[in-house]
Amino acid sequence: MLRITRGVVFIAASAIIASMSTVASAGRPRDEVIRIGFVTDFSGPFEPVDGHAGAQAMRMAIEEVSGRAAGRRIELILGDHRNDVSVATALAQEWTAKQRVDVIIGGVNSDTSLAIATVVHAAKNLMLVVGAGTTEHTREQCSAFVVQYAYDTYSHGRALASVLARNGNKRWHLVTAEYPFGVQLEQATALTVSELGGSIVGTLRHPHGATEFAPIFDAALRSGADVVSLSNTHSEVVAAVKAARALHIQSRLQLAATFVSIDDIHEIGLEQAQGMYVTDSWYWSRDDETRRWSRAFFERTGRMPSSLQAADYSAVKQYLLAVDQSRSTEPARVLSQMKSHALSDVYTHSAQLRGDGRLIHDMYVLQIKRPDQSTEAWDYYQPVATVSGSYASLPETPCGVRM
């Protein structure tokens, strides 16, 4: 049973596990419960890549510790930010000031994520960013209380460009959504191509939410590019790939997408997406461990997990391990524990949490399989290269006054 109030979804105890509680009883001391607040898109266009299935991944992590850490019960609270900064801000303020949430895990949408981070920083609470990719979390808005956990736009653009450029693809035509997320992806791609001796032979930007890509691809074909690289997301990627297939782009140059989820590939289909190069922080068929976990996830959700949903699981698991080991939910002690050793689980191997809040881990460049190469449903990725986290990440910089 769910109760929705002002964008907040409270999960009844039976929806998590029997030993958990989702609404604190009157007068219960704070130290009897650990509250994890998950705020993301639960009702809009980004729901499939994070959303309710991301919450299921978090429950898997909570259940692994039997619903307790440091002797305390665990409560999971869900909040729908509706891709609205004012809603996200209000949720964060209520959670930090009234609901006594110990950690906020922030999902998709960079604008809402930055707004939540501002509240978290002022309250000296803790936030683990999973779905938002803006590099501002470790640059302009760097905070001692905010962790960029899963990825950022720089790592996606740099990983993909580095592998393709080193394989002889030196002339790039960039197709970019005209908003900060897309522009950051474009900039990371262009910088890496230039560093490796390549050149940008054309750049075309389109409005956020564009659906018409045929003229853009016509220009890319005329530019003499080796690669046409997409720096956009979700519905834009879907429309662009379908247009590229209709124009037989893949028979004349390489098609690449700097940010595309498994849900996008599922919607496009292998017939149209085959051959495209993509990058991601994780993929479900990476190894035996990820396949076992993903099939358990599938039993709950009827789909394979996105990289963000795997990161949701990991963020909760590593947070709870740190709470248990430090015997505290105080942000500085939890973060100190997380930084004291490499973090490993089904999402990442030997990741290191840096001083600026960036979790450093490998990135993967993948090629979309042909239909005849796929052996089962959701089997879409052919691994091409693993890019080290140290190479794929921006250099660490001091946080300055935000610290």
Sequence and secondary structure as in RCSB ss.txt:
>XXXX:A:sequence
MLRITRGVVFIAASAIIASMSTVASAGRPRDEVIRIGFVTDFSGPFEPVDGHAGAQAMRMAIEEVSGRAAGRRIE
LILGDHRNDVSVATALAQEWTAKQRVDVIIGGVNSDTSLAIATVVHAAKNLMLVVGAGTTEHTREQCSAFVVQYA
YDTYSHGRALASVLARNGNKRWHLVTAEYPFGVQLEQATALTVSELGGSIVGTLRHPHGATEFAPIFDAALRSGA
DVVSLSNTHSEVVAAVKAARALHIQSRLQLAATFVSIDDIHEIGLEQAQGMYVTDSWYWSRDDETRRWSRAFFER
TGRMPSSLQAADYSAVKQYLLAVDQSRSTEPARVLSQMKSHALSDVYTHSAQLRGDGRLIHDMYVLQIKRPDQST
EAWDYYQPVATVSGSYASLPETPCGVRM
>XXXX:A:secstr
 EEEETTEEEE HHHH TT  SS  TT  GGGEEEEEEEE SSSTTGGGSHHHHHHHHHHHHHHTTTEETTEEEE
EEEEE TT HHHHHHHHHHHHHTS  SEEEE S HHHHHHHHHHHHHHT  EEE S   GGGGTTT  TTEEE S
  HHHHHHHHHHHHHHTT  EEEEEEESSHHHHHHHHHHHHHHHHTT EEEEEEEE TT    HHHHHHHHHTT 
SEEEEE  THHHHHHHHHHHHTTGGGTSEEEESS  HHHHHHH HHHHTT EEEES  TTSSHHHHHHHHHHHHH
HSS   HHHHHHHHHHHHHHHHHHHHT   HHHHHHHHHTS B SSS SSBEE TTSBEE  EEEEEE  GGG  
STT  EEEEEEE HHHHS      GGG 
